[in-house]
Amino acid sequence: MKTENFQFKKKFGQNFLTDTNLLKAIVTDAGVTSEDNVLEIGAGAGALTNEIANATKGKIVSVEIDKTLEPILKENLKAHNNVEVVFGDILKLDPQEIAKKFDNKPFRVVANLPYYISTPIIFYLIESELAIKSITVMLQKELADRICAKPNSKDYGGISVVLGLYGEVRKTRDVPRQLFTPQPNVDSAVISLEINPQHAENIKEISKVVKVCFAMRRKTLANNLMQGFGIDREKANQILQNCGLSPTARAETLEKEQYVCLFNELKKENIL
């Protein structure tokens, strides 16, 4: 991949990968087949784009925010006629415009995301209601560990629960910082989320309940419910009891299905 004379831009969090074996492994982690359509976010110099294009005959749409990469991408991707590079900010793109690029057909997401904007991009994707089959992304390792954390661990939080409601999420590999150019100050990891939303109808409202429960981690669920929904202690304790939970339970001890129960009880009481 040619990147001669390219000035890396800190404001875009540009850290390019060039290790061919790792790039191929990421595409494998994503489960890309020869017929899959793929949305890539952050084409960079096109190294990952190239490996995606080697794996599928389907359409690849790669969104890149840095227009100065256009001549580099044109050169590096000239062997592939199934790649369309769109220059712009993914967070400002209308999801329907993305859907049209794929003729409203399902697609996978594969990306090496800038650290500073990883979480907003993930939530943009899962809340977009696009026909996404899976999301496989490179993230800062610390964030990846939080997303994949299990109950009763220090990393378990709202993002672990909410993404778990959208499907099966797993960490596929750790990636040392030395494999990036320029080298970042932290290590990375790849996570893959197979989209299969349970409770799809109410998922955004359930997510609000999760946010309230984790608002103050050191406080009990009862206290968070009282403050978040403006209810008294008796009502909060009753809701928890109806879900088989102790009033002194804390947010980090609950499985995702217990948050669904809390949502249902709050709904039943006309609190939501």
C-alpha positions, 0 to 999 in steps of 0.5 A: 500500500502506497502512503509516500509523503502522506501527512498523518492527521491527529484530528482524524485519529489516523493509525494505519494497519499494514500487516497483511496477515492481520488484515486478512484475519480481520476479514475472516473474523468478520465472516465475509463471504464471496457474496457479502456486501460490506460497509467499511468506515475509515478507508485510510490508505485502502489496506483493509479495503483491499483485503475485503475486496479480495474476499467478496464479489459483493459491493464495498462502500468505504466511507473516508473523512479525509479527502486528501487520501483520494489519490492514494486510494485511487491508486491502491484500489484500482484493481477492484471494480466493486469498491466505492469510496465515499468521502465524508463523516459517517456520523453525518451520513443519512442511513437511508443514503447508505441503504441505497448504496446497497440497494437496501440489501443486507451488509456487513460492517468492517472497520478500523475505527479512530479511537476518539469516535469509536463509541458514537460510530457503533451506536450510530450503526446499531440505532440506524435500523439498517440491514446490518448482518454484523459489525466487526471493528478494531477498537482501543483494547480498553473499550473492547474489554468493556464491551465484551465484559460479563456481569460482576466484573470491573469492566461491565457497564451500560455499553456491555448490556446494551450491545449485548441486547443487539446480538452476540458480541465477542472479542476475536483478537488483541492487536499490539500497538507496534502494528500501526503507523504511526504507533498509538499509545495504547493497544487495540482489539477486534470485536465482532457483533452478530446482529440479532436483536432480542426485544427489537421493538423496545430496545431503545427504551430498555437502553434508557433503563440501563443508562439510569441503572448505571448512572451512579455505579456506587449507588444501589439499583433502588437509589438509581431508579428513584433518582432516574424515574422520580419514584419513591423507595417503596415503588423502586423496591417493589419493582426490583422484588418483582424481578427477583432482585434485592433492593441493595443490588447494584447495576453491575450484577445484573444479566441483560435479561434482568434489565428487560424485566425492569423495563417491563415492570416500569412499563407496567407501572406507567413509569416509562 
